[in-house]
Amino acid sequence: MTTTINNNDTIPGQPLAHYDPEVAQRVHGLLASGQLLAWIPILSQDNFPGTPPEILQFADRHQESMRWPIHAPEDLLQLPKGITGWLLPANAEDTNVACGVWNGEVYILGVKDKRTGRAQTLLGERFDVATGQVDDVEQSAV
């Protein structure tokens, strides 16, 4: 079975049922470019309930070694089920794109801080080009 996504067959058989259209369009462009992408799990209580916060904080300091290579769109289907992670070009350091697999579907998401509702990035802050402001680096866990 092949499901089309906005008339684009980027991920065969998997509808992007819940996504931010602007973010999803960017991801489609990255996937179509053929460049190597990386997926990094978001180390939070939501993703890893019952894991002590100090363990998650320790693991977060070694985030670079947790990059999961994404060579092709189909690789997204091999991600750990039910875990949200950051998606970015392999040579990039920051992203505001997250994705995960739930019930056999790939979800492309933007991430917001739980306390403020502001957009969040892998590095924890979001630079607003229009205002020149940087969001608070002390954001809550996703």
Backbone hydrogen bonds, N-H to C=O, Kabsch-Sander energy under -0.5 kcal/mol:
donor,donor_aa,acceptor,acceptor_aa,energy
5,I,8,N,-2.1
6,N,4,T,-0.6
8,N,5,I,-1.1
10,T,8,N,-0.6
14,Q,11,I,-1.7
17,A,15,P,-1.5
20,D,108,I,-0.8
24,A,20,D,-3.3
25,Q,21,P,-2.4
26,R,22,E,-1.7
27,V,23,V,-2.3
28,H,24,A,-2.7
29,G,25,Q,-2.0
30,L,26,R,-2.2
31,L,27,V,-2.9
32,A,28,H,-2.6
33,S,29,G,-1.5
34,G,30,L,-0.6
34,G,31,L,-0.9
35,Q,30,L,-0.7
37,L,70,I,-2.4
38,A,88,L,-3.0
39,W,68,W,-2.1
40,I,86,W,-2.3
42,I,84,T,-2.6
43,L,41,P,-0.7
44,S,42,I,-1.4
48,F,44,S,-2.5
51,T,48,F,-1.8
55,I,52,P,-1.0
56,L,52,P,-1.8
57,Q,53,P,-2.6
58,F,54,E,-2.0
59,A,55,I,-2.7
60,D,56,L,-2.3
61,R,57,Q,-1.1
61,R,58,F,-0.7
62,H,59,A,-1.7
63,Q,60,D,-1.4
65,S,62,H,-1.1
66,M,63,Q,-2.0
67,R,64,E,-1.0
68,W,39,W,-2.9
70,I,37,L,-2.7
71,H,69,P,-0.6
75,D,72,A,-1.9
76,L,73,P,-1.5
77,L,74,E,-1.3
78,Q,75,D,-1.6
79,L,76,L,-1.3
82,G,101,V,-3.3
83,I,80,P,-1.4
84,T,82,G,-0.5
85,G,99,C,-2.4
86,W,40,I,-3.2
87,L,97,V,-2.5
88,L,38,A,-2.2
90,A,36,L,-2.6
92,A,89,P,-2.2
98,A,109,L,-2.7
99,C,85,G,-2.8
100,G,107,Y,-1.5
101,V,80,P,-0.6
102,W,105,E,-2.2
105,E,102,W,-2.1
107,Y,100,G,-3.1
107,Y,105,E,-0.5
108,I,18,H,-0.6
109,L,98,A,-3.3
109,L,107,Y,-0.5
111,V,96,N,-0.6
113,D,118,R,-3.1
117,G,113,D,-2.3
120,Q,111,V,-3.0
122,L,95,T,-2.2
124,G,121,T,-1.3
128,D,133,Q,-2.9
129,V,127,F,-0.8
132,G,128,D,-2.8
133,Q,128,D,-0.6
135,D,126,R,-1.8
139,Q,137,V,-1.3
